[in-house]
Amino acid sequence: MQLKETKEHTNDKSSPLISIITPLYNAESFVSETIKSVLNQTYSNWEQIIVNDASTDASLSIVKRFAQNDERIRIEDLSNNKGAAYCRNLATDLARGTYIAFLDSDDLWHTEKLEKQVAFMIKNKCDVSYTSYLHIDESGNSLNKRILALPKLSYKKQHCNNYIGNLTGMYNAEILGKIASPDIRKRQDWAVWLEAIKRSGKPALGLQEDLSLYRVRRDSMSSNKAKLVKYNYSFYKDYLGYSSIKSGWNLMKFFYEYFFVRPRYIQKL
């Protein structure tokens, strides 16, 4: 699925700066299209901080070519592989924007994603927002699946399940402060958005437009749901510090939410 390209930019530096966090590891097949989806944004006041996690393919040379032609793209090159959480946290530390957003090196944004989302947040005085998004395969073809954003997402609801697609989320770092990803194997994004809602003290708001494309990879851990059970349990036990009994109870609530509630927000196209 190709995103429409545009050369028109409706925003300038009088608009809030948005910092885009992009960890990079061996994504030579996808990262060009990812960066192009940022370059084609109708909102122009952004910086993209790409942290190369010691890629062994041509990823670094590809992003360097883009950075040479656009000063808004900044690259940090790691000599040793540190993992996605470290990369996101390094980029977050370096971020200068009022808003922080996330885009992995294989995902894509609609051209109006930033413009519409910032306007939505300003209009609704919102600290945390996210959008609906679509699934594509490794070749960019539609998988005919939409994840619909809930209009409002409370801390309690997010505690039961991660309803925010990381590639769609944005938070106001000027108000909430910068939020670090915990150094856990999986569910780092769940932790970040739960903390963001907690700091905000009010629900996150969902923009129910398809503004992002999530690429489903065959080698992705998230493509194997069975493997994620232990990571969900670990989220409660290790990250939130709950007892084994409390973690198990919350995992049961997670399952209920995942199998009986969340499917209401997953649409076949």
N, C-alpha and C positions, 0 to 999 in steps of 0.2 A: 504494500500500500504506500503510494507516494504522497507526500504532503505538497500542497501548492506552494510554489516559490513566489516570493515577492521582493521587490527592491524598495518599496515604499516604507518609510518609518514615520510614524505619527507622533513619536515622543522624542524629546531632547533631554539635555542634561539638567533642565529645570525639574524634571520628574525624578522620583526617588530612585536611587541606584539599587539594582537587584543583583545579588551575588549568586551565581550558579555553581553548585558544587558537583564536580565530575571526577570520580575515581576512575582510573584507567588501568586495565591489565589485559594484554593480549586480545585487543578488540579491533585488529586491523581490518576486518571485514565489515565493520559497522560504524566505526567512529567518525568517518568522513560524513556520513549521512546525519549522524547525531549533531555534529558541529554545524552543518548546514542548516539544520532545523532551528538552531539558535541564531545563526547569522540572518536567517530569513524572518526573524521576529519583527512585527510592526512596532514593537516597543524597543527603542534603541539604547536606553541608558542601563546597560547591564555589564557585568564582568563575568567571565567564565574562568573558574580556577580549576585547572586539570592537574591532578596529581598522578603521575605515571608511577605505578607500583612495580618498578623493575620489570617491565614487559620484555619478553624475549622475541617478540615478532616486530613488525614494522610500525607498530602503533605510535611510538614516540616520534619517528620521522614524519609521519602523517600529520600529527597535531602541530609539530613545529612549523610546517609549511603554512598552516592556517594562522598561527600566531605571528608569523613574519608579516602577514598581510593585514592583521587586525590587532591593534594594541589592547583591545578589550579581552583578548584571550591570554591568560597567564598560565605558565607551566611550571610545576615543581617536579623534578625528576629524582626519584629515590633509587639509590644504588642497591638496596636490599628490599625484598618483598616484605611488606608489613601488614597487608590485609586491608579490606575495605574500610573498616572502622577507623583505623589510623589515618588513611587517606582523607576520609570525610572530615575528620577532626582537624587535620592539618589545614585543609582548605577553609574550613570554618574559622579557624584562628586567623587566617590571612584575609578573610572576607572584609570588605569595607562597606558593604551595602546596608541600606535600611532594612531590606527584605532578604531572606535567604531561601533559595529554592534548590532542588536536587534533580539532577539528570544523569543517569548512568550512561556509560559509553556505548550502549547498544540500543537505547530507547530514543524516542522522537517526540517532538512537540509540534502542535498545530501552530501556524504562523501568528495567530492572535492570542496565544496562551498567556503570555506575560501581560499584554495590554489589558485583556479582559479580566484577568485575575487581580491585578493591582487595583483596577477601577472598582471591582467588586468589593475588595477589602476596604478601600477608602470610603466607599458609599455606605457600607454596613458597619463601619468602625470595628473591623474584625482583626484580631491578632493572628489567627491561624485559619487557613483556608485550604481547600483541595478541590479537585474536579473529577468528573467522570472520565473514563478512559477506555480505549479499545485494545484488544489483543491482536498481535500479528505474529507470524512465524518468522523463522530465521531469514527467509527470503523477502520479508516485508509484505507477505500476502495476508489478507484479513482472515482471522479465525472465527469471524462472525460472533464475537463475544464482547459485550459491553459490561463494564463494572460501573454501576450508577452511584454517584456520590449521594450520601444522605444529606438532606437539607441542613440538619443540625446534628452535631456529634458531641455528646457529653463525655466527661471523663469516665463516668461509670460505663457507658457504652463502649468506649475505646478500650477500657480495661478488660472487657470480655472478648474482644477481637480487634484486630487491626483493620480499620475501615479506610485508612488513608493510603492510597497508592503513593509510594515515595516520590515517583516522578511527577506527581500532580501537586504535592504539598508545598506550601509556602508559609513562612512565619515572619512576624515583625521583630527583628533582632534588636531594634532600637528600644522597643518596649519590653520584650521578654528577656533580652540578653541572648548571647550565643549558647546553643545547646549542643553538648558533646554526645557523640554516639558511644554507648558503653562497649567495652572490649569483650563482646560475647560473639560466639560463632555465627549465630543467626538471630533474627528478630531485632536487629539494631534500629531499624526504622520504626518499628512499633514503639520501642522505648523512647525515641526522640519525640514522636508525635504525642505520646501519652504525657511526657514531661511538658511539652509545649502547651497542651490544653490545661494541664495543672497550673502552670505559671500564669496563663491567661486568666484563669478564674471564671471563664465562660466558655460555652461550647465552640468548637470549630464549626465553620460554615462551609457547606458544600455547594459548589457551582455546578449545576447539572448540565454541563456541556461537555462533549467529547473533545478535549483539548490536548490529549496525550496518547501516544501509542506505546504499549508495553510489549517488548519482544520476548516471546517465550522461547527459551533456549533448551535444546535437548540435554545439555550437560549441566543445567541449572539445578541447584538443590531444591529450589522452590517448585520445580516441575515434579518432584516426587513428594507427594503429600504425606506418605507414611513416614518418611524420614524426619518430617517436621514435628512429629508428636513430642519427641524428647526435647526439641528446642523450645516448644511452647511451654512445657513443664519447667524447663530451665529458666525461662523468662520470669516465671512467678517465684521459683525457688532461689535462683542465684541473683537475678537482677533486682527483684522487688524484695527479696529477703524473707519470703514467707516460709513457714514451717512446712514439712512434708505433707501434713494433713491439709493445711490451708492451700498449698500449691495444688494438691490433687483435687480438692473441691473446686478451685478456680478453673482447673483444666476441664472438669466436667461441664462447667458453665460455658467454657470456650467451645466445647464440642456441640453443646446445644445451640449456641449462637451460630456456629459455623455451618451446621447441617440443617437447621430449621428456620433461622432468621436471615442470615446473610444471603441465601439463594434468592430472596425477594429482590435483591439489588444486583443480581446477575442476569443479564438478558441475552437471549439468543437472537441474532439478527438475521 
